[in-house]
Every structure is written in C-alpha cells, then in structure tokens.
Amino acid sequence: MYNPTFESIYSIVPDVPALLLILLPAILMAISIVREKELGSMINFYVTPTGRLEYLIGKQLPYIAIGMINFLILAMIALVVFGVTIKGSFLVLALCTLLYVTATTGIGMAISTITTTQVAAVFVTAILTIQPTIQFAGLLQPVSTLEGSARVIGAIWPTTYYMHSSLGAYTKGLNPALMVADLAFLACCIPVLLAASTIGLRKQET
C-alpha cells in the first residue's frame, strides 16, 4: 500500500542512513580513543582526577553532533537528489536518530576498549557493525523470517529498530505512536553500552 509501484528507491533510500550512521560514527569514536593510546596522550587521562565516565562522555558528544549533521545531510540528499520525502514525523525520526547515533558511538567506545591500534579499531568496528546490519537487521530480509541465533542478533541489534522507524517515517508515514518501541529500545542500549565501555576502560594501562 505504501509503495504500490514497487519502486526500489523507496525501500533503499530510507535504509542507507541506518547503515552509514552505524559505520562511520562507530569507527570515528573507536579510533578517537585508540589514537590517544597510540600517541601516548592517554597519559593525560591517567594522571588527572577525571573519571572514566566523564572522559567517555566528553569524547562521545562531538561525534554525536557529527552524526546528527550527517543525518540532516542525508535527509537533504534523499529529498533533493532522490525525491524521497519524509511522510511521517520528522521530529520523531530526528529523536530516534539522536538515540541511534548515541548508541552507535557507544558501540565504537566499547570496541576501543579491546583494541590497541587504529588499524585494528577500524577493521574490528567495520566487521562488527556491517555484518549484523546487512545480514540480521532487516536490510536484505525481514527479521521475522530469521531463525536461531540470527533472529536473536536481529532482535538485539540497534539498527533493526532504527531501520523500522526510518522506513516508517520516510515511506509509510507511520504514526509516531508506532515508533515508541523503537525509541525505547534505542534508549535502553545507551546506558548498557556506556556501562560496558566504562568497565572496559582502565584508568591505567597495565
């Protein structure tokens, strides 16, 4: 009903931001912390009374802002270049994007705690974000058709919920009430990832 002519552009364009907004912010976030480990500037964090939570949030905020700017640019490209307008609530989609970008940068933070070089951070982040997003988040096939561990990954992966809201806002014109579940799940991802990053970031390297 929402795409009676079966034009692929109305299915692909809303899904592209979901992929880009998990890959790029996560990589940028991961290498921003790992770079300090490589250069030795992390010593400034070790010798100051700054807590791990303060440090991580301070590093995360600029990349959340960059992610939101990218979202606005992508929305403009979708409108001007591809002619795909947002039929639903732009404000709800923007809020969903804010939560999503905060979660994706959180993934980058968590990965930065297990990598020690920028090259490793880029490769690990790219693999851990692209693979679940393409295979299990509904990009190629609905999550409801997956089985076993693939279904579990799809059910807990943030992109699954953002992709539902993005497609719903762009193409289906979903009522904001139908996007509340997506907002709630993305909001729950943020403290979990922040806690994992805080625990994984040591105040002093051993």
WOJOTA-V319796 format. One record per pair of residues at least 12 apart in sequence whose ideal C-beta (glycine too) atoms are under 8 Angstrom apart, sorted by the first residue. I is the first residue (numbers start at 1). GAP is how many residues later the second one is. Records with the same first field share a line. If there is no record, write none. Layout:
I->GAP + GAP
//
This chain:
2->169 + 170 + 171
3->168
9->73 + 75
10->74 + 160 + 161
11->156 + 160
13->65 + 69 + 71 + 157
14->64 + 70 + 149 + 152 + 153 + 155 + 156 + 157
15->124 + 148 + 151 + 152
16->58
17->54 + 57 + 58 + 61 + 80 + 149
18->82 + 115 + 119 + 121 + 141 + 144 + 145 + 148
19->111 + 114 + 115 + 120 + 140
20->50 + 54
21->46 + 49 + 50 + 53 + 76 + 79 + 80 + 83 + 141
22->78 + 82 + 85 + 107 + 111 + 136 + 137
23->102 + 103 + 106 + 107 + 110
24->43 + 46
25->38 + 39 + 41 + 42 + 45 + 76 + 79 + 80 + 83
26->78 + 79 + 81 + 82 + 85 + 99 + 103
27->81 + 94 + 95 + 98 + 99 + 102
28->35 + 38 + 77 + 80
29->30 + 31 + 34 + 75 + 76 + 77 + 78 + 79 + 80 + 83
30->78 + 79 + 81 + 82 + 85 + 91 + 92 + 94 + 95
31->81 + 87 + 90 + 91
32->27 + 31 + 80
33->26 + 76 + 79 + 80 + 168
34->78 + 81 + 82 + 83 + 84 + 86 + 87
35->83
37->79 + 168
38->78 + 79 + 80
42->163
45->158
46->157 + 158 + 159
52->146 + 149 + 151
53->141 + 145
55->146
56->53 + 138 + 141 + 142 + 145
57->137
59->50
60->42 + 45 + 46 + 49
63->38 + 42 + 45
64->34 + 37 + 38 + 41
67->30 + 34 + 37 + 38
68->26 + 29 + 30 + 33
71->23 + 26 + 30
75->15
78->92
84->86 + 87
85->85
86->83 + 84
87->82 + 83 + 84 + 85 + 86
88->80 + 81 + 82 + 84 + 85 + 86 + 87 + 88 + 91
89->80 + 87 + 90
90->79
92->73 + 77 + 84 + 87 + 91
93->72 + 73 + 76 + 86
95->88
96->66 + 69 + 70 + 73 + 83 + 86 + 87 + 90
97->65
99->84 + 87 + 88 + 90 + 91
100->58 + 59 + 61 + 62 + 86
102->84 + 88
103->55 + 83 + 86 + 87 + 90
104->25 + 54
106->83 + 84 + 87 + 88 + 91
107->18 + 21 + 22 + 51 + 86
108->17
109->84 + 85 + 88
110->83 + 86 + 87 + 90
111->13 + 14 + 17
112->85 + 89
113->83 + 84 + 87 + 88
114->86
132->21 + 22 + 25 + 27
133->24 + 26
135->15
136->14 + 15 + 17 + 18 + 21 + 24
137->17 + 20 + 22 + 23 + 26
138->16 + 21 + 22 + 25 + 26
139->20 + 24
143->12 + 17
158->27 + 28 + 31
161->20 + 21 + 24 + 25
162->20 + 24
164->15 + 18
165->14 + 17 + 18
//
